[in-house]
Amino acid sequence: MDCYTANWNPLGDSAFYRKYELYSMDWDLKEELRDCLVAAAPYGGPIALLRNPWPKEKAASVRPVLEIYSASGLPLASLLWKSGPVVSLGWSAEEELLCVQEDGGVLVYGLHGDFRRHFSMGNEVLQNRVLDARIFHTEFGSGVAILTGAHRFTLSANVSDLKLRRMPEVPGLQGAPSCWTALCQDRVAHILLAVGPDLYLLDQSACSAVTPSGLAPGVSSFLQMAVSFTYRHLALFTDTGYIWMGTASLKEKLCEFNCNIRAPPKQMVWCSRPRSKERAVVVAWERRLMVVGDAPESIQFVLDEDSYLVPELDGVRIFSRSTHEFLHEVPVASEEIFKIASMAPGALLLEAQKEYEKESQKADEYLREIQELGQLTQAVQQCIEAAGHEHRPDMQKSLLRAASFGKCFLDRFPPDSFVRMCQDLRVLNAIRDYHIGIPLTYSQYKQLTIQVLLDRYSKPQDSGRRAVCGQASQPLLDSCGHCSSPVSLGSGRPELQAGVRLPSLSHLTLVPFTPSPARLVLRRLYPLAIQICEYLRLPEVQGVSRILAHWACYKVQQKDVSDEDVARAINQKLGDTPGVSYSDIAARAYGCGRTELAIKLLEYEPRSGEQVPLLLKMKRSKLALSKAIESGDTDLVFTVLLHLKNELNRGDFFMTLRNQPMALSLYRQFCKHQELETLKDLYNQDDNHQELGSFHIRASYAAEERIEGRVAALQTAADAFYKAKNEFAAKATEDQMRLLRLQRRLEDELGGRFLDLSLHDTVTTLILGGHNKRAEQLARDFRIPDKRLWWLKLTALADLEDWEELEKFSKSKKSPIGYLPFVEICMKQHNKYEAKKYASRVGPEQKVKALLLVGDVAQAADVAIEHRNEAELSLVLSHCTGATDGATADKIQRARAQAQKK
């Protein structure tokens, strides 16, 4: 343990910091880092170098070289810079390289040097040129802030949704500020700059002078400023050698440290982790590295080479020409276990496990000591947590063995945390391998989460040109990488081979792991990404399918392979893999100018709804119409028809419809609602008199308001029906004409509204108005059946509550509908007295039901017993209540019993 803590450095009394090597860099840099523009992405991301950025002493013909490396120094891309002078480089949250040029243009490149897009920061920036730039990150995305030659600031908070903001002018600013940075406060991006001893905060509307809380006096200039990884804290380096640390709002001071060095530092970044004991700042000069915090002493390191600092969520990455290191605060669990003379439960458990392996009785002594204190569960948890923060696999295994040893003496320790840690360490050790070069820490990995990694990086990206990947671009999934040694992934897909030496996933005796395949996909290490997803047993849609889709979208960019071969290769690999959209792959092919390949790929797309929009975009409208009709999706057919209508002239459009009967039928349906005149032309052209008659009927009500116009339109419809030899429709139309004329006469004679009522409603309205004779005459004229007329009159009189007239009506002649409807209607109107009058007149077969409606359960029971009808008896019994109808229920039961005896 003493040796293990040799690289621990205390910062005050509460925290230790350690620095360990991630990789030995082998990138063969010919220039010093100070002679290059450098940008490194967080979360173990790639490193971009722009070599020889427009050297004055060299010939103008020497072009700069943009190179992209993995964190381990392996080359990912290299290209000659053929555009204008670059002021600043930076990585976006999606690991896209942003190159800010002197003219205000920003060029965006992918991880493999493939050009993505270009945007400008505005005409003002173009005219005044760019003096300095910053790439920053907000919750909305990655932003760019520009300082122009006119000493004005322009920024965009999200380069994916470019909205330029020109910041207010700083009063009295005649030259470039001594230092400046971008801040994010209250979901808004700000600029903080230093002009002499003054600090100014720029927002969208105003420039405000601000003063750090508790700043030591005597400051005449601020030389450097740094914002924390989370944008919550700010550090200021003054010309007096003091470092002020506080909140980003400058309202709260955390601490202040005098480093006794007045020379401006080359870099200053924050070094802290979530729930950190000691917030610290790392300051770098040419050959010195200093870690300062709220402590009287600092930690100092000697830098043997020119180095570059990369702030991370939980520490700082430091790389030079030869090494790549990580500096961070020692986590609490590791400190508790490994610090000298520690008696923490985790430390005792680790010693117990080591003594157990030596077959020493001290193991029992250590274990008993932990158990007596009741801290065995805490000891296991400490060992598990500490294992996650260790970089060396041997230390991880040692701690996990100790945790596993301690678990054996616990009855109900949940295994989830142990299993999950084994999974996480398995993947972290795999992706930290030199040939992969993603040195994620445990905290960074848990912050990103596997789902975020998949969502962020497994989406195919646009590519304008072929990238240089290592030595040469290779067909993906067949061979791609940086060396020539293929490796089988054992994934059940023997054809998936990768030309890259990958770490063994079985070098740890741990359980299966939780992967980080998306970054592997971004680096085009598709086989390893697939192996990880399959080993994890991720659902295909979330894992393997996304990776295969990404591979296919890259495959279509290989223009040296024929369309037929590419389509066949993609289909052989993908097949019917769930979650893979051939239409997305076809869209990528079309975007690369390979229309025929896109059409071939669409043949494998089972969803017509995905085929048709792309075919329309490719100007293959007739093929799109055929696919839409085959799908049976009417909405899809309508979409294509409207597109064809706008694309073709009227004659060609109608000819196309003639060859597609289903499309013609659907277009007619569309015209019924949108283009009536076109529909009329279609019917006349086809001599379709039946539909033409229906058209005139609809038109008579939709367009005509005058009764004469309606009747004329209906007459035209009747003539069309006669031509179509549909006498029923013609007679019905003539009856409607007759009804309209009669309704108009009724309105003139009686007042009220009759027009546009149905025949039944007209009769009902007359009855409600007391015009019974006119209603009966109307029924005779239009031959309304007696049963229907009785129903209409019964309902109308009940609504009027004209019970006397209803009784007269019921006695006028024998009811063709019986008398049960009278009972039902009266009860519906809550008039039991009237209902009882008709209940006695109901026929025997409906007598029980009528009596039950009026609530006479006893008499209903007598009738049911008399009829000896089991169904009626059951019906009456269901209406009996225990309190009031007990005797009736008993009577029914006795009747049933007697019936069964017989």
Protein Blocks (a to p, Z undefined) as FASTA:
>chain_A
ZZmmmmpccehjlbccddddfbdcfehpabdfklpccdddeehiacdddehihiakbcfk
lccddddddfkopafbdcddfbdcdfbdcddfkopacdddfkopacdddfkopafbdcde
bjklmmnopfbdcddddfkbccdddddfkopacddfbfklccdddddddehiabdcfbdc
dddeehiacddddehjbccdddfkbccddddehiaehiabdfbdcddfkopaccdddfko
pacdddfklpacfbdcdehiabdcfbdcddddehifbdcdddddfkbccdddddfbdcdd
ddfbdcdddddfkbccdddfkbccddddddfklmmmmmghiabfklmmmmmmmmmmnopa
klmmmmmmmmmnopmmmmmmmmmmmmmmpmblklmmmmmmmmmmmmmmpfklcfklmmmm
mmmmmmmmmmmpmklopacdfklmmmnommlmmmmmmpccddfbdcdehjbccdehkbgc
jbfbdcdehlopaklccdddcddfklpccddddddfklmmmnopmklmmmmmmmnopafk
lmmmmmmmmmmmmmmmmmkbcfklmmmmmmmmnmmaghiafklmmmmmmmnopaklmmmm
mmmpmblklmmmmmmmnopaklmmmmmmmnopaklmmmmmmmmmmmpcfklmmmmmmmmm
klmmmmmmmmmmmmmmlmmmmmmmnopaklmmmmmmmmmmmmpmbfklmmmmmmmmmmmm
mmnopaklmmmmmmmmmmmmmmmmmmmmngpjfehpafklmmmmmmmnopamlmmmmmmm
nopafklmmmmmmmmmmmnopaklmmmmmmmpccfkbjmlmmmmmmmnopaklmmmmmmm
pcfklmmmmmmmnopaklmmmmmmmnopaklmmmmmmmpcfklmmmmmmmmmmmmmmmmm
ZZ
